[in-house]
Amino acid sequence: MGKRKVAAWIFTVVFGLVGWFVYGLARILSSGNEYMYIGFMCIAIGLMVNYFILDIHKRITKKWTWILVVVVFLVPSALYGSYDWYIRSIEIANAEVDLSNYQPHKEGSDLARLEEPADLQLEENLPELDGATALYPVYAAFAEAVYPEGTYVHDDRSESPVIVSKTNGAYQRLSRFQTDIIFTAGPSEEQQQALKQMEKTAIGKEAFVFFVHKDNPVDSLTLNELRGIYSGDITNWEQVGGRDQKIIAFQRPEGSGSQTGLENMMKGTPIMDPPKDQRVDGMGGVIEKASDYRNHRNSIGFSYRFFATKMVEGHNIKLLNVNGIVPSVHHIKSGDYPLTGNFYAITNGTKNPHVEPFIEWILSSQGQRLIEETGYIPVKETHLPAE
């Protein structure tokens, strides 16, 4: 029996060192939490080998030996599989905004409103509006001020003249002449090529922002560091003053407004191809993942300031300073924040006679005031009433 104990100790030490090496290698190479499964299996193998080395199997029936094998191997696998399925099943809808809260002419909506009637009033032949999710509160406020009372369902399958099909969908509809005006950040090169008669009018300003979990010690990154992270050159937070943790850098699908913002920030530096589970469909999904992804606090995501701070609230994220500059209203207005950009009213050869007057009204003091009261930054000076 003494020899068996010695053999068990020798096996445990040797196999433990090998298992620890394999576990560590898996943790470095795995894109998710697969290393946890390998760790479970190393422990299970170690237990079962010692079970036989020490002749424990001879003291109990074969039935209980098989039960023990199932428990040692199957239960950890089932637990890991259940946990991994749960993590991967967290859908974007958990963090997406209820856009019905911004529906025009809906009682109790959260829209910004003028204290006086709009100078422009349209009753028929209403311009069809579409755009980015983050800008829906802006153009819905325009519609409530100028369009007649009615039901304006935002779903892109409805017959409403004011809908949201998100940035890429809005550009596609505009290229097919299915809508008159879209409200988005600037187009990607591919989107611009599809719009042969595109005219874009800057109507407001916004900040492109990066965020991390609130417990991440990093508060600021430079543009070069951000480019390094999204090119794949910087892979550990320790390289930028944080903890020794792998960076999980989320991205959006190509053609989305925020992914185009990332491309603009990269200034031609190639963006790394992310693992499948690090490309998230909706902006709200990026916030959801970055704030509580696999219980790690080493992720980074991007969005636009208003969406991340006003439309999606209550998540455990903090906005990063860029080049030491806070993405505040003051720094966006002054242009000091380096990732400040315009958003636009974009047309593509529409024949609707009300489109031009409508865009002119958006640039008037009333339209610009609605932009400011919504929470964005106007391109022209406004004169808000004193509070």
N, C-alpha and C positions, 0 to 999 in steps of 0.2 A: 504493500500500500504506500510505503514511503517513496518507492521509486516512481509510482504513478503521480504522486503529489509533485515530485521534482519535475517530472515530464510535463505535468500540467502548468507549472510555473514557467518552465522554459518556453513552452508553446505560447503561453499568454504574453510573455515579454516580447518574443520574436514577432508573433502575429500582431500584437498590439502596435509595435513600431511600423510594421508593414502597412497595417490598416490605417494608422494615423497618416502615413505618407500618401496613401491612396485617397483618403478623405481630403487631405489638404490640396492635393492635385485636382480633385474633382471640384473643390470649392473655387479654385482659381479659374478652371476652364468652363464650369457650368454657367449658363446664362440665367438660370433661375435658382431653385432650391433643390436640384437633383442630388446635390452632395449630401443632403439630409438622408435620402434613401440609402445611399452608399454607406453612410455611417451606421444606420440601423442594421444593414445587412452584415457589416463587419462585426458588430456586437453579437448578432444572432449566430453567425458562424463560430465565433469564439466560444460562446456558451455551449453550443451543441458539440463541438469537438471536445471540450473539457468534460462534457457530460459522458462521452464515451471513453475518454482517457481514464477517468476516475471510476469507470465501471458502474456508474450510477444506474445505467439501464438494466443491469442484472438484478437490481433490488426491487424493481417494479415490473408490472406486466407490460407486454408489448403494446396493449391497448393504450396504456397511459404514456408510453414512450411516443407513440404516434400523435397523441393529443398534444404532448409537449412540443413535438416538432412543429405541429400546426400553429400552436400559440406563439412559439419563438419566431417563426418565419412569416406566417400569414398575417398575424395581427399587426405587427409594425408596418408591413406592406399596405394593409388595408387602411391603417391610420394615415400613412403618408399619402396614399392615393386619394383618400377623402379630403385631406387638407389641401392637396394640390388642386383637386377639382374645384373646391370652394374658392380658392384664390383666383383661379383662371376664370371662374364664372361670375366674378364681380363685374357687372355691366356698367357701361357709361351712364345709363339712365339713373343710377344712384346719385350722380352729381349734376345731372343736367338740370337746367332751369325750367320751371313751369312757365312757358312763354304766354300762357293765357293771362298771367298777371299783368301783361303789357298790351293786351288786346285793345284796339281803339274803340272808344264809345262803350266800353264795358264798365259797369258800375263797380267802383272800388278798385279799379286797376291802379298800377303804380306809375303810370305815365306822368311825365312833366307836362304842365299845362300853362297856357297864357292866361293872364287875368282879364284880358280884353279879347274880343273876336279877332280872328286873323284877318289881315287886309285882303287876302286872297280866299275866295270861297268858290268851290267847284261843286256842281250838282250832277253832272253827267259826263260821259266820256272820260272817266277817271283814269289817270295814268296807272298802269299796273306796276306795283312795287314789289321788289324781292331783295334779298341780301343776306348778309352774314348774321348768325345768331346774336353776336355781341352788339350789333347795330340795330337790331329790331326795336329796342326801346326808343331809339332816335326817330327812325322813319315811321314808326307807329304813332309817335307823338305828332309828327308832321301831318299824318293822315287824319288824326282826330281833330286837329285844328282847322284843316282845310276841306276835308271830305264830309259829306252829309252823314247824319246818324244812320246806323245800320249795324249789321252783324259782320264783323271782319275776322273770320276764322283764319289763324295763321298757318294751318296745315297746307302743305304744297299740293295736296290732292283736292283742295276745295276750290270753289269758284270765286273766292274772295280776291279783290284787287290788291290786297296787302298780305303777302305770305312770307314764309321763311323756308327756303330750300338749301340754306347754308351756302358758303362762298362758292364752292365748286359747282354746285347745282345751279346757283344763280347765274354764274358765268355761262354755263351750258344753255340755260333758258334764254339768256340775252343773245347768245350767238344764233339761236334758232328763232329769234324775233317773237318769243312767247311772253316777253315782259318788256316794259318801257324803260324803267330805271332800276338799277341795282345799287345797293349801298354796301360797299366793301372797302378793304384796303386795296392797294394797287394790285393789278393782275400779275400772274407769273408770265414768263415768256410764251409758254404754250397757250395760255388763256388770251393773251394779247393778240397772238397770231390768228386766233379764231374770230376776232372781232374786227371786221374789215372797215367798219364805219365808227369805231369807238371814239367817244368824246368823254373825257372824265373831268369833273369839276371838284376841286378840293373844297370840302365844306367843314371839316373839323380836324383836330389833331388828337393823337392818342400815343401812348407809350407801349412798346413791345417789351414785355417783362419776362424775367426768369424767376422761378421760385423753387424753394426747397422745403423740406419738413422743418417745422418751427424749432426743433431741437438740434438741427444741424448747426454746428458752431460757425460755419462760414456765413458771413454777412454780405460780402462784396466780392465780385469777380471782375477782372478786366475783360475787354473785348477779345484780346488775344487768348485769355484763358477759356472763355466761352467757345471760341473757335477751336481751341485745342480739344475741349471736351467733345464737341459734336463732330470733329473730324476723326476722333478715336485716338489722338496722340496723348491725351490726358485721361487716364482710366481710374485713378485713385484720388480720393479727396485729400489725402496727405500731400499730394503734389501742389495743392492750392491752399494749404494752411488748415485743412480739416483733419478728421480722424483717418486712421488707416483702414479705409473701407472702399470697396469697389464702387464706382459711380454707375448708377443706373440712369441713363439719359433717355427720357421718353421723347417720341416724335409723333407727328401727325401724318395722315396720308398726303401724298402729293396733290397739289391743287387746293388744299385747304388754306384759309387766310393766314393762319398762324405758321403753317409750314413754309408758305411763301415769305413770311416775315423772317423765319430762320434762314432761308436761302439768301435773303437780302443782307442779313447780319453777317453771313459767312464770307461775303465779298469774293465769291469765286472759289473759296476753299472747299474741296469736295466733302460732302457730308457722309459720315459712315452709314452703312446699311444696318439698321438696328435689328436685334432679334425680334421675332414675330410678336412676342408678348410685350415689347417695348414700343410698338406703334399703336397708338390709341385713336379711335375714330373721332370722338367728340372732345371739345376743349374742356368740358366738365369732367370727362373721363380722365384727362391728364391730371387735373387737380385731385381727383379721387385717388388715383394711383400714387401720385407723389406724396400725398398726405398720409397714406396708410398702406403702402404697397408691401405685401408679405411681411408686415411688421418691421421692415427695415426702415432706416432713416437716412438712406444714402442716395435717394433719387433726386432728379432735377427735371423740371418741366418748363414750358413756356406758354404764354397766352398774351392777352391784352389786358392792361391795367383795370379797366372798368369791369370787364367780365370776371376777372379773378377776385376783385375786391368788393364788387357791388352786386353782381348777378348771382355769383356763387359765394355764399358766406358760411361761416361755421366750420371751416376745414383747417387742419393743422399745418398751414403753409405760411411762409413769410417771403415777401418779395426781396430779391437781391438788389443791392446797389450795383451799378455798372460803372466801372472806372471811378468808384467812390461817390457817385452821384445818386441820390435817392430819386426814384421815379414818382415824384410828387407833382401836383398840379403846377406849382410854382416853377419847377425845373422843366416841365413840359412846355409851358408858356414861353419861358426864356430860351428854350432850345438847348439848355445845358445838359439835359439827360441825353446821352448819345444815341439812344434807340427810339427817338421821337419821330413819328411819321404822320402823314396826312391820311384821312380816309375820304372817300369820294362818292359822288353821285355819278354813275356811269351809264351812258346811253350807247345805242348801236344803230343809228339810223331810224329811230322811231318816227312815225308819221303823226303821232298824237299831238294836236295843237296846244295842249295844256302843259306839255312837258317843260318847255322853255320858261313860261311864267312861273311854274312850280319851283324850278331850280332857282330862278331869280328870287323868289320869295324865301327859299331856304337860306340864301345869302343875305337876306334883309335882317334888320335888327330883331324881328320876331323869330325868324327861323334860327338865327344864331343864339338867341336867348334860350330856345328850347334845347339846343345842343348843350349849352352850359348848365341849364337846370337839370338835364338828364344826368350829367356827371362827366361829360366829355369837355374838350377844350375847343372853343370856336376859332375859326380862322380870322374873324373880324372882331373888333372890340364891341362889347355889348354894354348896355346900361341897365343892369338889373335893378329893380326897385329896392330901396333900403329895407332891411329886415326889421 
